[in-house]
Amino acid sequence: MSQTDVLEKEIKDLKEQLSSQYSMFEMTVNHLQKLQEELRTSEKLLAKSNKKLLDSIHYSKNILDSFLLKEEYLQAKFPNSFIIHTPKDIIGGDFAWLAQHRKKIFLGLGDCTGHGVPAAMLTIFMISTLNQIFNQNPDLSPANLIIELDKIMKQYTHHQFIKDTAELGILCVDIARRKAIYSGAKRPLVVISNKKLTYYKGARFYPGNPHISTEVPQDYYFKIPNESMLYLFSDGVTDQFGGENHQKFSEKKLLDLFFQIHLQAIDYQKNTLLEVLTNWQGNNSQTDDKLILGIKF
């Protein structure tokens, strides 16, 4: 075979290889184009589903908000008061509750398990149940309100193996007599008066979940001197990661901050707490729902 024949054969082989590669390229391009079309279709469907889901959650927020205590209503009962409520998601599981019987005002703070939609559903159940218990027997003490709540929750959850619960604190105030009663299930009450901070610890009691409850709620009775500040808060405040070393804010920092600002005007206190907590969180994602209630007497 001459050299020319060899070259012609090599050229023919190269052409065949190029033709085969071009065919493979065309097949690959067509396949990728098909995948792109499928991805665009999936993206449109996902966007549509996501919009429906978000619309549903936003509408759920309207329903949830109708159950939650508003700051203006709290201030109608306690003029020098504030609420800081920052859910982690659109809706959450922290809530404030208020009811009144004659001269006694009951104020509660609840922190339902988790956050988002499940916690919001539990919040509505908790508020509705507290209202039911209170309307049937408004003379119950805070501790007995929590115990009755526990009984009703067990009726609904013990067959379903539901372990979700809530931390809860309930304060009863007789403004005319300047007396108060407090009871908590894992949630404390902070009272600052006469340059002294008193910490009423909540019992290790989880409404609806007897497997992890080790204590029974008890009532704490105390007087409310002039220039007193009372604070309730959820653990989403103290558990927030942030700061230079990416640590939890901690309960100690919060109590120190309460003590520093407790003599200031109520608006100043609220704004200071918001500023400090926002700066602490920085660019970190929010850890949990946050709720703080403050009342100045």
VEXKE-170969 format. One record per residue (C-alpha): chain; x, y, z. Coordinates in Angstrom, 3 decimals, always signed. Each point is the difference from the previous one (the first is absolute). Example, Ala and Ser with C-alpha at 12.3 -4.5 7.8 and 13.67 -1.06 7.14 Angstrom:
2
("A" (+12.300 -4.500 +7.800)) ("A" (+1.370 +3.440 -0.660)) 
***
This chain:
297
("A" (+0.000 +0.000 +0.000)) ("A" (+1.428 +3.299 -1.075)) ("A" (+0.487 +2.902 +2.285)) ("A" (-2.854 +1.831 -1.754)) ("A" (-2.357 -2.885 +0.686)) ("A" (+1.026 +0.012 +3.642)) ("A" (-0.704 +3.725 +0.297)) ("A" (-3.361 -0.358 -1.737)) ("A" (-0.986 -2.770 +2.407)) ("A" (+1.047 +2.058 +3.016)) ("A" (-1.981 +2.980 -1.304)) ("A" (-3.026 -2.244 -0.544)) ("A" (+0.304 -1.391 +3.537)) ("A" (+0.278 +3.517 +1.430)) ("A" (-3.093 +1.098 -1.911)) ("A" (-1.920 -2.965 +1.355)) ("A" (+1.182 +0.771 +3.526)) ("A" (-0.962 +3.666 -0.383)) ("A" (-3.401 -0.981 -1.382)) ("A" (-0.555 -2.370 +2.919)) ("A" (+1.106 +2.623 +2.512)) ("A" (-2.233 +2.618 -1.622)) ("A" (-2.961 -2.373 +0.241)) ("A" (+0.789 -0.587 +3.669)) ("A" (+0.290 +3.745 +0.504)) ("A" (-3.399 +0.578 -1.630)) ("A" (-1.572 -2.703 +2.151)) ("A" (+1.555 +1.533 +3.134)) ("A" (-1.188 +3.508 -0.935)) ("A" (-3.524 -1.269 -0.694)) ("A" (-0.005 -1.871 +3.311)) ("A" (+1.198 +3.076 +1.886)) ("A" (-2.608 +2.173 -1.705)) ("A" (-2.678 -2.489 +1.019)) ("A" (+1.301 +0.019 +3.576)) ("A" (-0.045 +3.810 +0.003)) ("A" (-3.623 +0.013 -1.154)) ("A" (-0.916 -2.518 +2.701)) ("A" (+1.842 +2.068 +2.610)) ("A" (-1.791 +3.171 -1.112)) ("A" (-3.331 -1.805 +0.211)) ("A" (+0.888 -1.374 +3.455)) ("A" (+1.158 +3.447 +1.118)) ("A" (-3.317 +1.540 -1.055)) ("A" (-1.944 -2.735 +1.800)) ("A" (+2.187 +0.400 +3.106)) ("A" (-0.449 +3.782 -0.034)) ("A" (-3.762 -0.441 -0.337)) ("A" (-0.106 -2.519 +2.866)) ("A" (+2.248 +2.207 +2.121)) ("A" (-2.270 +3.002 -0.603)) ("A" (-3.057 -2.035 +1.034)) ("A" (+1.822 -1.150 +3.137)) ("A" (+1.139 +3.522 +0.911)) ("A" (-3.480 +1.409 -0.670)) ("A" (-1.417 -2.670 +2.299)) ("A" (+2.549 +0.770 +2.741)) ("A" (-0.620 +3.753 -0.278)) ("A" (-3.744 -0.588 +0.303)) ("A" (+0.703 -2.270 +2.985)) ("A" (+1.917 +2.910 +1.522)) ("A" (-3.148 +2.122 -0.155)) ("A" (-1.874 -2.724 +1.882)) ("A" (+2.786 -0.408 +2.560)) ("A" (+0.274 +3.765 +0.523)) ("A" (-3.672 +0.132 +0.945)) ("A" (+0.821 -2.268 +2.964)) ("A" (+3.164 +1.795 +1.129)) ("A" (+0.076 +2.763 +2.594)) ("A" (+0.681 +3.395 -1.589)) ("A" (+2.195 +2.580 +1.702)) ("A" (-2.751 +2.627 -0.045)) ("A" (-2.349 -2.351 +1.853)) ("A" (+2.687 -0.784 +2.590)) ("A" (+0.570 +3.738 +0.439)) ("A" (-3.734 +0.538 +0.505)) ("A" (+0.335 -2.179 +3.129)) ("A" (+3.577 +0.949 +0.935)) ("A" (+0.776 +3.478 -1.442)) ("A" (+3.756 -0.314 +0.589)) ("A" (+0.660 -3.251 -1.831)) ("A" (+1.461 -1.389 -3.209)) ("A" (+0.106 -3.119 -2.157)) ("A" (+2.954 -1.075 -2.129)) ("A" (-1.103 -2.854 -2.253)) ("A" (+2.284 -1.266 -2.770)) ("A" (-0.932 -3.382 -1.516)) ("A" (+2.801 -1.955 -1.657)) ("A" (-2.216 -0.698 -3.019)) ("A" (-3.133 +1.681 -1.335)) ("A" (-1.996 -1.647 +2.781)) ("A" (+1.248 -1.486 +3.252)) ("A" (-0.709 -1.467 +3.396)) ("A" (+0.641 +2.814 +2.492)) ("A" (-3.114 +1.715 +1.284)) ("A" (-1.312 +2.389 +2.628)) ("A" (-3.409 -0.537 +1.593)) ("A" (-2.129 +2.330 +2.114)) ("A" (-3.283 -0.425 +1.865)) ("A" (-1.763 +1.947 +2.734)) ("A" (-2.416 -0.880 +2.784)) ("A" (-1.249 +2.892 +2.079)) ("A" (+3.097 +1.839 +1.264)) ("A" (+2.440 -2.794 -0.778)) ("A" (+1.896 -0.072 -3.291)) ("A" (+1.647 -3.201 -1.204)) ("A" (+2.949 +0.287 -2.358)) ("A" (+1.686 -3.028 -1.530)) ("A" (+3.012 -0.651 -2.180)) ("A" (+0.238 -3.260 -1.915)) ("A" (+2.765 -1.587 -2.028)) ("A" (-1.260 -2.984 -2.017)) ("A" (+2.319 -2.767 -1.176)) ("A" (+1.898 +0.897 -3.154)) ("A" (-0.997 +2.810 -2.334)) ("A" (-1.772 +0.534 -3.296)) ("A" (-3.331 -1.602 -0.931)) ("A" (-0.096 -2.843 +2.604)) ("A" (+0.788 +2.402 +2.852)) ("A" (-2.596 +2.474 -1.284)) ("A" (-2.673 -2.723 -0.011)) ("A" (+0.908 -0.904 +3.576)) ("A" (-0.123 +3.695 +0.933)) ("A" (-3.615 +0.314 -1.155)) ("A" (-0.880 -3.148 +1.959)) ("A" (+1.742 +1.310 +3.138)) ("A" (-1.657 +3.429 -0.115)) ("A" (-3.440 -1.488 -0.700)) ("A" (+0.405 -2.493 +2.840)) ("A" (+1.169 +2.656 +2.469)) ("A" (-3.034 +2.113 -0.919)) ("A" (-2.272 -3.007 +0.473)) ("A" (+1.450 -0.803 +3.438)) ("A" (-0.084 +3.626 +1.124)) ("A" (-3.574 +0.586 -1.165)) ("A" (-1.166 -3.077 +1.884)) ("A" (+1.888 +0.799 +3.201)) ("A" (+1.544 +3.500 +0.200)) ("A" (+0.904 -0.442 +3.677)) ("A" (+2.749 -2.543 -0.699)) ("A" (+3.494 +1.014 +1.007)) ("A" (+2.769 +0.101 -2.650)) ("A" (+1.376 -3.388 +1.122)) ("A" (-3.435 -1.610 -0.181)) ("A" (-0.585 +1.521 -3.454)) ("A" (+3.166 -1.722 -1.215)) ("A" (-1.000 -3.282 +1.627)) ("A" (-3.466 +0.122 -1.603)) ("A" (+1.618 +0.771 -3.335)) ("A" (+2.190 -3.064 +0.447)) ("A" (-3.054 -2.204 +0.644)) ("A" (-1.778 +1.155 -3.152)) ("A" (+3.111 -0.348 -2.153)) ("A" (+0.434 -3.587 +1.174)) ("A" (-3.565 -0.808 -1.066)) ("A" (+0.811 +1.029 -3.564)) ("A" (+3.567 -1.237 -0.328)) ("A" (+0.527 -3.196 +2.013)) ("A" (-1.563 -2.276 -2.670)) ("A" (+1.921 +1.707 -2.818)) ("A" (+3.471 -0.284 +1.532)) ("A" (+0.455 +3.739 -0.466)) ("A" (+2.916 +1.279 +2.084)) ("A" (-0.322 +3.676 -0.905)) ("A" (-0.538 +2.235 +2.992)) ("A" (+0.581 +3.567 +1.096)) ("A" (+1.886 +1.976 +2.581)) ("A" (-2.390 +2.330 +1.746)) ("A" (-0.060 +2.747 +2.596)) ("A" (-3.167 +1.565 +1.433)) ("A" (-0.144 +3.166 +2.089)) ("A" (-3.084 +1.127 +1.918)) ("A" (-0.026 +3.675 +1.048)) ("A" (-2.385 +1.766 +2.343)) ("A" (+0.868 +3.586 -0.892)) ("A" (-2.175 +1.631 +2.661)) ("A" (+1.637 -1.985 +2.805)) ("A" (+3.419 -0.065 -1.758)) ("A" (+0.280 -3.736 +0.513)) ("A" (+0.978 -2.711 -2.435)) ("A" (+0.188 -3.776 -0.378)) ("A" (+2.302 -1.755 -2.425)) ("A" (+0.435 -3.572 -1.153)) ("A" (+2.126 -1.383 -2.793)) ("A" (+0.587 -3.193 -1.924)) ("A" (+3.649 +0.416 -1.011)) ("A" (-0.472 +3.758 -0.480)) ("A" (+1.250 +2.424 +2.665)) ("A" (-1.227 +3.404 +1.125)) ("A" (+2.468 +2.793 +0.737)) ("A" (-1.041 +2.718 +2.477)) ("A" (+2.246 +2.998 +0.655)) ("A" (-0.871 +2.436 +2.784)) ("A" (+1.907 +1.979 +2.623)) ("A" (+3.299 -0.787 -1.809)) ("A" (-0.607 -3.727 +0.450)) ("A" (-0.587 -2.632 -2.677)) ("A" (-2.233 -2.934 +0.957)) ("A" (-0.080 -3.057 -2.247)) ("A" (-3.047 -2.287 +0.234)) ("A" (+1.044 -3.234 -1.636)) ("A" (-2.484 -2.079 -1.959)) ("A" (-0.545 -3.629 +0.999)) ("A" (+1.352 -2.837 -2.155)) ("A" (-3.505 -0.680 -1.242)) ("A" (-1.041 -0.562 -3.606)) ("A" (-3.763 +0.269 -0.651)) ("A" (-1.286 -3.034 -1.871)) ("A" (+3.212 -2.004 +0.330)) ("A" (+0.246 -1.845 +3.344)) ("A" (+3.096 -1.951 -1.066)) ("A" (+2.356 +2.944 +0.476)) ("A" (-1.747 +1.900 +2.812)) ("A" (+1.819 -0.323 +3.326)) ("A" (-1.646 +2.776 +2.036)) ("A" (-3.456 +1.481 +0.558)) ("A" (-0.658 +3.727 -0.577)) ("A" (-0.313 +2.066 +3.140)) ("A" (-1.352 +3.483 +0.665)) ("A" (+2.319 +2.796 +1.149)) ("A" (-1.714 +2.879 +1.830)) ("A" (+1.633 +3.439 +0.187)) ("A" (-0.758 +3.712 +0.311)) ("A" (+0.782 +2.536 -2.718)) ("A" (+1.710 +3.156 +1.344)) ("A" (+0.036 +3.243 -1.985)) ("A" (+2.604 +0.206 -2.789)) ("A" (-0.009 -3.772 -0.467)) ("A" (+0.698 -1.705 -3.337)) ("A" (-1.252 -3.473 -0.893)) ("A" (+1.395 -1.948 -2.951)) ("A" (-1.020 -3.228 -1.726)) ("A" (+1.993 -1.443 -2.899)) ("A" (+0.316 -3.082 -2.193)) ("A" (+3.225 -1.986 -0.330)) ("A" (+0.366 +1.083 -3.634)) ("A" (+1.385 +3.260 +1.392)) ("A" (+2.710 -1.556 +2.150)) ("A" (+0.857 -2.823 -2.447)) ("A" (+0.750 +2.310 -2.931)) ("A" (+3.513 -0.508 -1.356)) ("A" (+2.088 +3.070 -0.763)) ("A" (+2.700 +2.305 +1.321)) ("A" (+3.682 -0.157 -0.807)) ("A" (+0.372 -3.634 +1.096)) ("A" (-3.287 -1.305 -1.446)) ("A" (-1.447 -0.872 +3.412)) ("A" (-3.506 -0.038 +1.447)) ("A" (-1.208 +3.343 +1.341)) ("A" (-0.618 -1.771 +3.341)) ("A" (-2.439 +0.663 +2.806)) ("A" (+2.665 +1.767 +2.057)) ("A" (+0.528 +2.642 -2.701)) ("A" (-3.744 +0.529 -0.278)) ("A" (-0.488 +0.380 +3.770)) ("A" (+2.930 +2.425 +0.170)) ("A" (-1.557 +2.002 -2.823)) ("A" (-3.388 +0.023 +1.749)) ("A" (+1.649 +1.342 +3.142)) ("A" (+1.873 +2.722 -1.928)) ("A" (-3.127 +1.378 -1.668)) ("A" (-2.822 -0.735 +2.464)) ("A" (-0.250 +3.578 +1.306)) ("A" (-0.210 +1.503 -3.489)) ("A" (-3.180 +0.921 -1.892)) ("A" (-1.798 -2.966 -1.539)) ("A" (+0.641 +1.098 -3.613)) ("A" (+3.700 +0.382 +0.743)) ("A" (+0.091 -3.500 +1.475)) ("A" (-1.694 -1.548 -3.026)) ("A" (+2.231 +1.813 -2.486)) ("A" (+3.150 -0.862 +1.951)) ("A" (-0.911 -3.683 +0.172)) ("A" (-0.732 -0.083 -3.743)) ("A" (+3.278 +1.748 -0.807)) ("A" (+2.145 -2.193 +2.247)) ("A" (-1.589 -3.244 -1.187)) ("A" (+0.211 +1.025 -3.686)) ("A" (+3.666 +0.950 +0.339)) ("A" (+0.731 -3.269 +1.817)) ("A" (-1.576 -2.101 -2.735)) ("A" (+1.824 +1.901 -2.741)) ("A" (+0.122 -2.040 -3.213)) ("A" (-0.853 -3.264 +1.777)) ("A" (-3.295 -1.679 -0.826)) ("A" (-2.685 +0.252 +2.660)) ("A" (+0.086 -3.058 +2.260)) ("A" (-3.598 -0.058 +1.260)) ("A" (-3.098 +2.128 +0.557)) ("A" (+0.575 +2.890 +2.425)) ("A" (-2.437 +1.598 +2.429)) ("A" (+0.481 +2.455 +2.867)) ("A" (-2.733 +1.585 +2.129)) ("A" (+0.783 +2.924 +2.287)) ("A" (-2.282 +1.775 +2.488)) ("A" (+0.900 +3.060 +2.060)) ("A" (-1.970 +0.830 +3.167)) 
***
